[in-house]
Amino acid sequence: MSVKNIMIVGVGGQGTLLASRILGNVVIRSGYDVKVSEIHGMSQRGGSVVTYVKYGDKVNSPIIDKGEADIILAFERLEAYRALPWLKKGGKMIVNDQKINPMPVITGAMKYPEGIIEELKGKIDLTALDALALAEKAGSVKAVNVTLIGVMAKSTEIPYEVWVDAVKETVPAKALEVNLKAFDLGYNFQEVC
């Protein structure tokens, strides 16, 4: 198998790192070589968090260069827009249509850009959804990350059962039931055009 490149982007506190651990467990269970690299930019203060996950028969480097990501999983719309240069031609982006104001917007130094999802729709293969609403339906807004993993899982060649086993292995027991519901809601999400 050729190397697959997945980039997970979000804001500190959204659970991007747990999502990357689930993904890492899935590809290990599937028998692939995997490399994971995390970049934390003031993540504890709502700053950007980026994780690169590369897997295949043999992976030499954990870094994904611009234009190489097969899938970008974005937990917030501005982070999706910032990550766009990393998406390869023909790649797929999955975006939680949530707005989290970065510090320059909070302080009034900048305005949050409008129309991000609409602009992305015109350029790329995009799945945009309100993952926060699906997570609430599952029982906790904290399950947004696993909801998005469920959406992404549907677009991979890896069987559903492998994903569910990885969620069970990775998510703490006290939150497992809610997260399994969130995963299923994401996995079964149908975008209405």
N, C-alpha and C positions, 0 to 999 in steps of 0.2 A: 504494500500500500504506500502511495506517496504521502508525504507529510501533510497533515491538515493543521491549519493555523486558526485558532480561536482567540479573540481578544474580548475580555470582559471589562467594561468601563462603568464607573459610577461615582458616587460621592461617599465619603467616609460614613460608616454606620448603616449602609444599605445592605450589607451582607454579601458583597462581591467576593470576599475571600472564602466564605463558606461555599459559595457557588463554584469557585475554582477548585476547591477540595473535592466537591461532589464530582465534577467533571474529571478531575485527575483519577479518582477512584474508578469511575466508569471505564476510562480507557485502559487502565491497568487491568481491570477485570476482563477486558476484551482482548488482552494479550499484546497490547501495543507498548512501544517505548514512548515515554512521555517526559516532557520538560516543562516546568512551570516557573514563571518569573513574575514577581509582584513589584509594582512601583507605587509607593505611598506618597502622595503630595499633600501634606498637612491633613491627612485623612481624619484625624480626630477632631478637626475643626471644620468639617464639611468640605474639605478639599477633594480633589480628584484622586481616584484610586483606579489603577490599570493593572490587569493581570493578563499575561500572555500564556496560553496553553497550546503546546505543539505536540502532536502525536502522530505516530506512523510506525513503520517497520524499524526505522533507525532515525533518531533525532539527534542532531549534533549541537544545536544551540537553542536556548529558550527564547531568544529575542525574535520578535516579528517586526520586519521593516515595513515602511510605507508601501502600500500596494500589494501586501502579501496575505492579509487576513481573509480566510474563506468565510468566516462568520464573525460578526461583531455583535455581542450581547450587551446592550446599553440599558442601564438602570434608570437613566434620566435623559431627557431630550437634548439638553445643551451638551452633555458628555457625548451623546451620539454624534452630534454635529462636529465636535472637536475631533472625534475618532475617524471621521469619514476618509481622510487621506490614507488610512491604513487598510481600508477595504479594497480587495483586489477586484478587477473588472470581472463581473459575473458573480461576485460574492453576495452574501445575504446579511442584512442587518435586522436585528430584532430589538425593538425599542419600547421601553416602558414610557408611555406618554404622561410622564410626571414632570413637574417643574419644581426644582429646588434652587432657590436663589443663591448664587455664590456671593462671597463677601463683598466684592465691588458693587454688586446690585444692592445688597443690604445697606451698605454705607451711602448709597446714592451716587457713587462715582460713575456707574454705568447703568444702562437699561438692559433688561433681559431681552434677548432677540425674540421677535414674534415670527410665527409661521415656519418654524423649524421642520415640523413633521411634513407639512405641505411641500416644502422645498426638497426634502429628502425623497418623498414619493416620486417626484419627477425625475430623479437621477438614478435610483438604485432599486434592487429587489428588497422591499421593505415590508416587515410585519410590525405594525404599531398597535399597541393595546394598552388598556388601563389595567395593568397588572396589580395595582394597589386594590382595585375593586375586587378582582378575583381572589387576592390574598385575604381580604376582609370576608369574602364569602366562605373561604376555607376555615376562617376562625381567628386570623391574626394578620395585621398589617406587616408584621415582621417576616411573613412568609413570601414576600414579593420576590426574593431571590430564587426560591425554589419554584415558584410559579413560572418565572422566566426560564429557568433550567428546563422545565417541562415543555415550554414552547419550543425551545431549541432542540430538545431531545427528539421531537417529532421529525425534524429536518435532517437527522443523521441516520447512518446505516446501522447504528447500534440498537439491539432489541430493547423494547420497553422494560422487560424484566431485569435486565442488567442495570438500567437506570434506577428502578425501584430498589433493588438490592443496595446500590451505592447510596441512595438517600437514607435507607435504613441504617447503613454502616456509619454514615457521616453526621447525621443530625442527632442532637441530644435526645434521649428517650422521652423526656418531658414534653418535647415539642414535635415528636414524630408523627402523631396522628394528624395534626393540623398541616404539617408539611407534606405528608402523603396526599392529603386532599388537595393542597395547593399544587403539587406536582401534576396530579390528574387533571385539574382544571386548566392548567397551562398546556398539558399534552393534548387535551381535547379541544383547545381553543380554535374556533373557526372565525377567521377574519371576514367581516361583512364589508363588501365594497359598495 
